[in-house]
Amino acid sequence: MKLSKNFTLEELIRSDTAERLGIDNVPKDEKVIENLRNLCFEVLQQLRDYVKAPVVINSGYRCPKLNEAVGGVKTSQHCSGEACDIRLSSPKQGREWAAWIEDNCRFDQMLLERNKSGAVWLHVSCKRDASKNRQSFKMLKVKYLIF
């Protein structure tokens, strides 16, 4: 199912962890799909059009069972389809993309994150009710490494 010109529901629900553990990560609530469509419309498709290259999603929607399996917080916006993690090639790319999103898109929260093995990603969320979007951007020290 297409959510926007370049993004599909399948890529926003795909999870290696879900596949490995046999977790059904298909959203049952139409509101989740509408939230994912909004995230694509407000942020992901605009970013894709700007960079003129694929934007790869590491983690999009997570059902509660998958969210628990990956150690997500219970209030994670991934569970409502309002958030995704975008794969990055470097912290520099993350800062550039985050700055562009901050200047050009409606979003709720962005977190530039990095794990102990050096992988970097940009967590971005967006609420359908624009008045509830905080437009907050942080570069996190996270548990593992400082940028």
ABEGO torsion letter per residue (X at the ends): XBABAABBAAAAABBAAAAAAGBBABBABAAAAAAAAAAAAAAAAAAAAAAGBBBBBABBBBBAAAAAAAGBBAABAAAAGABBBBBBABAAAAAAAAAAAAAABBBABBBBBBBAAGBBBBBBBBBABAAABAGBBBBBAEAABBX
